[in-house]
Amino acid sequence: MNEARPPVKKAGSANDPLWYKDAIIYELHVKAFCDSNNDGIGDFPGLVSKLDYLQDLGITCIWLLPFFPSPLRDDGYDIADYTAVHPAYGTLEDFKLFLTEAHRRGIQVLIELVINHTSDEHPWFQRARRAPEGSTERDFYVWSHTDKKYPGVPIIFKDTEKSNWTWDDEVGMFYWHRFFHHQPDLNFDNPLVFDEVVKAMRFWLDLGVDGFRLDAIPYLVEREGTRCDALPETHAIIKHIRAIIDNEYTNRFLLAEANQWPDDVRPFYGDGDECHMCFHFPLMPRIYMALRQEDRLPITDIMTRTPPIPDNCQWALFLRNHDELTLEMVTDDERDYMYLAYSADPRMRINVGIRRRLAPLVDNNRRRIELLNSILLSFPGTPIIYYGDELGMGDNIYLGDRNGVRTPMQWSGDRNAGFSRANPEKLYSPVIMDPVWGYQTINVEAQQTDTSSLLHWTRNMVALRKLFQVFGRGSLEFLTPDNRKVLAYIREYDGERIVCVANLSRFAQPVSLDLSRFVGMMPVEMLGYVPFPLITHAPYPLTLAPYSFFWLELQPAPPQLDRVTQQQQHEPARDLLLMTEPVGHPVEEVPGPPETGNDPGSVSN
């Protein structure tokens, strides 16, 4: 069982125990970021050389995809050793240097830990195959003489797997796997499995990592008569892990990957004693749905269905990531609509989702990219930026699996996009070379010298968000103007009040907001620090350009202002239009399905 640990807790790099609420997380794959030794594969020394870039971008936490020894049949999610670094990415000393340099820049480090399953090349599995039936070594994994156990459990990778059971000739039994057949599930009914997992966690926490993303966490335990999903025994395991971490370390955190409806995700927070953060998977497709339908209802509806969470917990939000844009948490009609709207080419689809990056999903329309990022950065939760999305990087739908959104980072217009000096055929993946998305068009070097670039805009938005704790910690109240093409909401926290207004339409839209409880306050547009007219008892009208948005900080009116004069001036010229020329051309919109549901009022964080 677990060995005794010193009573003194090991401090993390962050001082605030709730630091993750204010974080800006940047997700990257070491192999895709920068190659320092010219072998065609990114590595930790290369990542260290780019930390200044990430610091300048303003991110405060790096989320690393798996970098452990692995046969790489699932891009590292098939782990063969939990306490080492894949030799292609560097050494453990290289990782330690990266960790030190990141912390020196005030950047926390979140690493991926896949504890539901291992590679079939992991020594534990090879030992289990040789061990006698009923032994603790064999029972590190889930075995059966029949493939009829646990009927009705969904197959996750329907495109490639026909069953959750695979026959092993050497053992003469079936083994259980929720993902690929080469990823056998660990058996958490065996207490030695838990001990080994905790030992691996301690290894990385002792080095100083700030947290873990727990991949596929709902599937740890299997029981007959269930869907083997989020069982009470699974929550008991998570709670035990959390108690150990809280008892031995300070200011570390756990992020759960649970692709479920908000009500079903809520138990993964426990009473604030399980995971600190969980992804809000159902929100992501509905943001894209709202944009294409030009209707706020998909967003407000799912947020109204999102239950309150403990005060020390947080939602993790994202527009895109390393996987497909999952459509598991939508209705069948909504899924058909999303496929029609965003993936007309069948090659863009995989499993139950769409394998495209942010910019291609919105036809490289700069206004849409900015609009979606404004929602990401102002909604309650911690935003996650996927590497390259700050540039508007594209994808390669001709690569297999989800590799099309995992291509090399585009640093410059030089050979191999500045990612590596290796011969192109040695690269782990070809760089993008087409005229629209190619590295000669979209790269860091070009955008750093262009103050109007998406990179500069993203830096400014990240810096602005970091000035206000209300974005990460505040309440959320939706406003319900008659014009449903406009999404409007109020964020409040500790005296900070911000009104966010977003035009989801390709046309300019008028809107009148009920801000009467803020009478006498002055909205200040936060990007340009432009004061707007004072709020009165009357509806507050705005006009927004296509796909534009406002962040308005509500400030007390300067005492020298004559309130009566200001109100008189307010009446004839109250409509405000953000006069910015659109970037790109409007595209043909796919009409949405019939309207359903009611527009909600308010929800709390």
DACOR-V135122 format. One record per residue. N is the residue number from 1. RES is the residue in one small letter. PHI is phi in radians with two decimals (* if undefined). NEAR is the number of other C-alpha atoms within 8 Angstrom. Layout:
((N;RES;PHI;NEAR) (N;RES;PHI;NEAR))
//
This chain:
((1;m;*;5) (2;n;-1.15;4) (3;e;-1.29;4) (4;a;-1.16;4) (5;r;-2.10;5) (6;p;-1.05;6) (7;p;-1.24;5) (8;v;-1.42;5) (9;k;-1.28;9) (10;k;-1.61;8) (11;a;-1.26;7) (12;g;-1.55;12) (13;s;-1.39;9) (14;a;-1.61;8) (15;n;-1.59;7) (16;d;-1.54;6) (17;p;-1.09;9) (18;l;-1.82;8) (19;w;-1.00;10) (20;y;-1.17;9) (21;k;-1.24;11) (22;d;-1.74;12) (23;a;-1.28;12) (24;i;-2.03;13) (25;i;-1.66;13) (26;y;-2.06;13) (27;e;-1.63;13) (28;l;-2.57;12) (29;h;-1.88;10) (30;v;-0.92;14) (31;k;-1.17;12) (32;a;-1.75;12) (33;f;-1.66;14) (34;c;-2.80;16) (35;d;-1.77;17) (36;s;-1.62;9) (37;n;-1.96;4) (38;n;1.04;9) (39;d;-1.79;9) (40;g;1.58;13) (41;i;-2.22;14) (42;g;-1.09;17) (43;d;-2.62;15) (44;f;-1.13;12) (45;p;-1.03;11) (46;g;-1.13;12) (47;l;-1.10;14) (48;v;-1.02;11) (49;s;-1.17;7) (50;k;-1.90;9) (51;l;-1.15;10) (52;d;-1.10;7) (53;y;-1.06;7) (54;l;-1.18;9) (55;q;-1.11;11) (56;d;-1.14;8) (57;l;-1.12;9) (58;g;1.79;10) (59;i;-1.20;14) (60;t;-2.09;12) (61;c;-2.65;12) (62;i;-1.85;13) (63;w;-1.80;12) (64;l;-1.65;13) (65;l;-1.19;11) (66;p;-0.94;11) (67;f;-2.21;10) (68;f;-1.43;13) (69;p;-0.93;13) (70;s;-2.91;13) (71;p;-1.26;10) (72;l;1.09;8) (73;r;-1.42;7) (74;d;-2.32;6) (75;d;0.96;7) (76;g;1.73;14) (77;y;-1.35;11) (78;d;-1.85;16) (79;i;-1.41;14) (80;a;-1.91;14) (81;d;-2.81;9) (82;y;-1.40;8) (83;t;-2.18;8) (84;a;-2.64;9) (85;v;-1.92;12) (86;h;-1.02;11) (87;p;-1.03;7) (88;a;-1.19;7) (89;y;-1.71;13) (90;g;2.20;12) (91;t;-2.01;10) (92;l;-1.09;8) (93;e;-1.12;6) (94;d;-1.10;10) (95;f;-1.12;11) (96;k;-1.06;9) (97;l;-1.11;9) (98;f;-1.01;12) (99;l;-1.07;11) (100;t;-1.07;8) (101;e;-1.20;10) (102;a;-1.13;13) (103;h;-1.10;11) (104;r;-1.08;7) (105;r;-1.65;7) (106;g;1.32;7) (107;i;-1.89;12) (108;q;-1.39;13) (109;v;-2.22;14) (110;l;-1.95;13) (111;i;-2.01;12) (112;e;-1.44;12) (113;l;-2.30;9) (114;v;-1.70;11) (115;i;-1.86;12) (116;n;-1.30;11) (117;h;-2.62;11) (118;t;-2.25;16) (119;s;-1.26;15) (120;d;-1.27;11) (121;e;-1.67;8) (122;h;-1.12;11) (123;p;-0.95;7) (124;w;-1.09;8) (125;f;-1.25;14) (126;q;-1.10;10) (127;r;-1.17;10) (128;a;-1.09;12) (129;r;-1.16;9) (130;r;-1.54;8) (131;a;-1.35;9) (132;p;-1.23;6) (133;e;-1.05;6) (134;g;1.59;6) (135;s;-1.36;8) (136;t;-1.11;8) (137;e;-1.18;9) (138;r;-1.09;14) (139;d;-1.39;13) (140;f;-1.17;15) (141;y;-2.23;13) (142;v;-1.76;11) (143;w;-2.08;9) (144;s;-2.74;10) (145;h;-1.45;7) (146;t;-2.37;7) (147;d;-1.72;8) (148;k;-1.71;5) (149;k;-1.21;7) (150;y;0.94;12) (151;p;-1.18;6) (152;g;1.49;5) (153;v;-1.28;8) (154;p;-1.09;5) (155;i;-1.58;11) (156;i;-1.36;7) (157;f;-1.68;9) (158;k;-1.14;8) (159;d;-1.23;6) (160;t;-2.18;6) (161;e;-1.96;11) (162;k;-1.77;6) (163;s;-2.70;6) (164;n;-1.52;11) (165;w;-2.03;10) (166;t;-2.31;11) (167;w;-1.37;8) (168;d;-1.95;9) (169;d;-1.10;6) (170;e;-1.16;5) (171;v;-1.49;7) (172;g;1.34;8) (173;m;-2.50;11) (174;f;-1.61;13) (175;y;-2.07;14) (176;w;-1.62;13) (177;h;-2.63;13) (178;r;-1.47;10) (179;f;-2.06;10) (180;f;-1.23;10) (181;h;-1.16;10) (182;h;-1.59;7) (183;q;-2.18;12) (184;p;-1.15;17) (185;d;-1.34;14) (186;l;-1.24;13) (187;n;-1.86;12) (188;f;-1.37;10) (189;d;-1.29;6) (190;n;-1.59;10) (191;p;-1.06;8) (192;l;-1.17;9) (193;v;-1.13;12) (194;f;-1.02;9) (195;d;-1.06;10) (196;e;-1.19;8) (197;v;-1.13;9) (198;v;-1.13;9) (199;k;-1.05;8) (200;a;-1.14;10) (201;m;-1.08;8) (202;r;-1.06;8) (203;f;-0.98;9) (204;w;-1.35;10) (205;l;-1.14;11) (206;d;-1.11;8) (207;l;-1.26;7) (208;g;2.06;9) (209;v;-1.11;14) (210;d;-1.66;13) (211;g;3.08;12) (212;f;-2.23;11) (213;r;-1.59;12) (214;l;-1.61;13) (215;d;-1.24;11) (216;a;0.91;11) (217;i;-1.17;12) (218;p;-1.19;10) (219;y;-1.81;12) (220;l;-1.18;14) (221;v;-2.22;13) (222;e;-2.05;10) (223;r;-2.52;8) (224;e;-1.07;7) (225;g;1.39;6) (226;t;-2.21;9) (227;r;-1.55;9) (228;c;0.94;12) (229;d;-2.51;10) (230;a;0.96;11) (231;l;-1.32;10) (232;p;-0.95;6) (233;e;-1.12;7) (234;t;-1.13;12) (235;h;-1.14;13) (236;a;-1.12;8) (237;i;-1.14;8) (238;i;-1.07;10) (239;k;-1.09;12) (240;h;-1.16;8) (241;i;-1.04;9) (242;r;-1.08;12) (243;a;-1.10;9) (244;i;-1.11;8) (245;i;-1.13;10) (246;d;-1.12;9) (247;n;-1.31;7) (248;e;-1.94;12) (249;y;-2.43;12) (250;t;-2.03;11) (251;n;0.99;14) (252;r;-1.84;12) (253;f;-2.57;11) (254;l;-2.12;12) (255;l;-2.05;13) (256;a;-1.65;14) (257;e;-1.66;12) (258;a;-2.32;11) (259;n;-1.44;11) (260;q;-2.53;9) (261;w;-1.16;9) (262;p;-0.92;11) (263;d;-1.10;9) (264;d;-1.42;7) (265;v;-1.35;12) (266;r;-0.86;10) (267;p;-1.09;8) (268;f;-1.26;10) (269;y;-1.49;16) (270;g;1.05;11) (271;d;-1.73;6) (272;g;1.44;11) (273;d;-2.14;10) (274;e;-1.98;12) (275;c;-1.54;17) (276;h;-1.28;13) (277;m;-2.38;13) (278;c;-2.41;15) (279;f;-1.23;12) (280;h;-1.75;11) (281;f;-1.10;13) (282;p;-1.14;13) (283;l;-1.20;10) (284;m;-1.00;13) (285;p;-1.11;12) (286;r;-1.32;11) (287;i;-1.13;11) (288;y;-1.17;8) (289;m;-1.14;10) (290;a;-1.09;14) (291;l;-1.13;11) (292;r;-1.26;12) (293;q;-1.45;10) (294;e;0.97;11) (295;d;-2.61;13) (296;r;-1.30;13) (297;l;-1.00;11) (298;p;-0.98;11) (299;i;-1.31;11) (300;t;-1.14;11) (301;d;-1.15;12) (302;i;-1.22;11) (303;m;-1.25;9) (304;t;-1.19;11) (305;r;-1.49;8) (306;t;-1.58;9) (307;p;-1.30;8) (308;p;-1.09;6) (309;i;-2.18;9) (310;p;-1.00;8) (311;d;-1.07;6) (312;n;-1.61;7) (313;c;-2.02;12) (314;q;-2.68;13) (315;w;-1.52;11) (316;a;-1.80;12) (317;l;-2.02;13) (318;f;-2.76;10) (319;l;-1.68;11) (320;r;-2.61;11) (321;n;-2.62;11) (322;h;-1.35;8) (323;d;-1.74;9) (324;e;-1.24;12) (325;l;-1.24;12) (326;t;-1.23;11) (327;l;-2.05;10) (328;e;-1.24;7) (329;m;-1.72;10) (330;v;-2.37;9) (331;t;-1.30;6) (332;d;-1.07;6) (333;d;-1.13;6) (334;e;-1.14;8) (335;r;-1.13;10) (336;d;-1.06;8) (337;y;-1.13;10) (338;m;-1.13;10) (339;y;-1.06;11) (340;l;-1.14;9) (341;a;-1.37;9) (342;y;-2.14;8) (343;s;-2.61;11) (344;a;-1.07;8) (345;d;-1.46;6) (346;p;-0.99;6) (347;r;-1.19;7) (348;m;-1.42;11) (349;r;-1.85;13) (350;i;-2.70;12) (351;n;0.88;8) (352;v;-2.04;8) (353;g;-3.07;11) (354;i;-2.15;14) (355;r;-1.71;14) (356;r;-2.39;14) (357;r;-1.45;13) (358;l;-1.05;12) (359;a;-1.07;13) (360;p;-1.09;10) (361;l;-1.07;9) (362;v;-1.92;9) (363;d;1.01;6) (364;n;1.03;10) (365;n;-1.45;11) (366;r;-1.02;10) (367;r;-1.11;11) (368;r;-1.17;9) (369;i;-1.02;12) (370;e;-1.15;8) (371;l;-1.06;13) (372;l;-1.12;10) (373;n;-1.17;9) (374;s;-1.12;10) (375;i;-1.22;9) (376;l;-0.97;11) (377;l;-1.42;12) (378;s;-2.00;9) (379;f;-1.41;9) (380;p;-1.17;12) (381;g;2.55;12) (382;t;-1.76;16) (383;p;-1.37;12) (384;i;-2.13;12) (385;i;-1.82;14) (386;y;-1.48;12) (387;y;-0.89;9) (388;g;1.55;9) (389;d;-1.21;11) (390;e;-1.20;11) (391;l;-1.78;11) (392;g;1.49;11) (393;m;-1.04;12) (394;g;-1.71;13) (395;d;-2.36;13) (396;n;-2.32;10) (397;i;-1.26;10) (398;y;-1.50;6) (399;l;-1.44;8) (400;g;-1.30;7) (401;d;0.88;6) (402;r;-1.76;12) (403;n;-1.19;9) (404;g;-1.11;14) (405;v;-1.86;13) (406;r;-2.21;10) (407;t;-1.41;13) (408;p;-1.04;13) (409;m;-1.04;11) (410;q;-1.74;15) (411;w;-1.53;11) (412;s;-2.75;12) (413;g;-1.50;13) (414;d;-1.31;7) (415;r;-0.92;7) (416;n;1.02;10) (417;a;1.08;16) (418;g;1.28;11) (419;f;-1.30;13) (420;s;-2.73;16) (421;r;-1.71;10) (422;a;-1.22;10) (423;n;-1.08;7) (424;p;-0.92;8) (425;e;-1.22;5) (426;k;-1.55;8) (427;l;-1.09;12) (428;y;-1.07;7) (429;s;-2.65;6) (430;p;-1.17;9) (431;v;-1.26;11) (432;i;-1.36;11) (433;m;-2.24;8) (434;d;-1.32;6) (435;p;-1.08;6) (436;v;-1.46;5) (437;w;-1.81;12) (438;g;-1.10;12) (439;y;-1.14;14) (440;q;-1.29;10) (441;t;-1.68;9) (442;i;-2.01;13) (443;n;-2.79;14) (444;v;-1.09;11) (445;e;-0.99;9) (446;a;-1.15;10) (447;q;-1.37;14) (448;q;-1.15;10) (449;t;-1.59;6) (450;d;-1.97;8) (451;t;-1.21;7) (452;s;-1.71;6) (453;s;-1.30;9) (454;l;-1.09;11) (455;l;-1.06;11) (456;h;-1.10;12) (457;w;-1.07;9) (458;t;-1.11;10) (459;r;-0.98;11) (460;n;-1.13;8) (461;m;-1.18;11) (462;v;-1.10;13) (463;a;-1.08;9) (464;l;-1.15;10) (465;r;-1.02;11) (466;k;-1.16;8) (467;l;-1.35;6) (468;f;-2.24;8) (469;q;-1.20;11) (470;v;-1.02;14) (471;f;-1.17;14) (472;g;-1.59;12) (473;r;-2.22;12) (474;g;-1.48;12) (475;s;-1.36;13) (476;l;-2.22;14) (477;e;-2.28;11) (478;f;-1.42;12) (479;l;-1.61;12) (480;t;-2.18;10) (481;p;-1.13;11) (482;d;-1.10;6) (483;n;-1.40;7) (484;r;-1.36;11) (485;k;-1.37;11) (486;v;-1.98;15) (487;l;-1.74;11) (488;a;-2.36;12) (489;y;-2.71;11) (490;i;-2.01;13) (491;r;-1.94;15) (492;e;-2.36;12) (493;y;-2.90;11) (494;d;0.84;5) (495;g;1.52;5) (496;e;-1.57;11) (497;r;-2.30;12) (498;i;-2.32;12) (499;v;-1.76;13) (500;c;-1.94;13) (501;v;-2.29;11) (502;a;-2.31;14) (503;n;-1.62;15) (504;l;-1.46;16) (505;s;-1.77;13) (506;r;-1.42;8) (507;f;-2.06;7) (508;a;-1.05;11) (509;q;-2.34;12) (510;p;-1.53;9) (511;v;-2.67;11) (512;s;-2.10;10) (513;l;-1.89;10) (514;d;-1.52;9) (515;l;-2.01;11) (516;s;-1.08;10) (517;r;-1.30;5) (518;f;-1.96;8) (519;v;-0.93;10) (520;g;1.59;10) (521;m;-1.53;11) (522;m;-1.99;13) (523;p;-1.24;13) (524;v;-2.11;12) (525;e;-1.17;13) (526;m;-1.42;11) (527;l;-1.28;8) (528;g;-1.95;5) (529;y;0.92;7) (530;v;-1.79;8) (531;p;-1.28;8) (532;f;-1.84;8) (533;p;-1.02;9) (534;l;-1.09;13) (535;i;-1.44;14) (536;t;-2.05;12) (537;h;-1.26;8) (538;a;-1.32;7) (539;p;-0.97;10) (540;y;-1.69;11) (541;p;-1.58;11) (542;l;-2.37;11) (543;t;-2.19;12) (544;l;-1.94;15) (545;a;-1.18;13) (546;p;-0.95;13) (547;y;0.91;15) (548;s;-1.83;12) (549;f;-2.64;11) (550;f;-2.17;10) (551;w;-1.94;11) (552;l;-2.05;11) (553;e;-1.45;12) (554;l;-1.55;12) (555;q;-2.06;9) (556;p;-1.05;7) (557;a;-1.16;9) (558;p;-0.99;5) (559;p;-1.08;5) (560;q;-1.33;4) (561;l;-1.22;7) (562;d;-1.43;7) (563;r;-1.08;7) (564;v;-1.16;6) (565;t;-1.08;7) (566;q;-1.08;11) (567;q;-1.18;10) (568;q;-1.10;8) (569;q;-1.23;8) (570;h;-1.26;10) (571;e;-1.17;7) (572;p;-1.34;6) (573;a;-2.38;7) (574;r;-1.62;10) (575;d;-1.28;7) (576;l;-2.10;9) (577;l;-2.10;8) (578;l;-1.40;8) (579;m;-1.57;5) (580;t;-2.13;5) (581;e;-1.17;4) (582;p;-1.10;8) (583;v;-1.74;7) (584;g;1.52;7) (585;h;-2.00;6) (586;p;-1.02;5) (587;v;-1.93;4) (588;e;-1.08;4) (589;e;-1.61;6) (590;v;-1.50;8) (591;p;-1.10;6) (592;g;-1.44;7) (593;p;-1.25;5) (594;p;-0.97;4) (595;e;-1.21;4) (596;t;-2.42;4) (597;g;1.46;6) (598;n;-1.97;6) (599;d;-1.31;8) (600;p;-1.43;9) (601;g;-1.65;9) (602;s;-2.27;9) (603;v;-2.33;11) (604;s;-1.90;7) (605;n;-1.22;9))
//
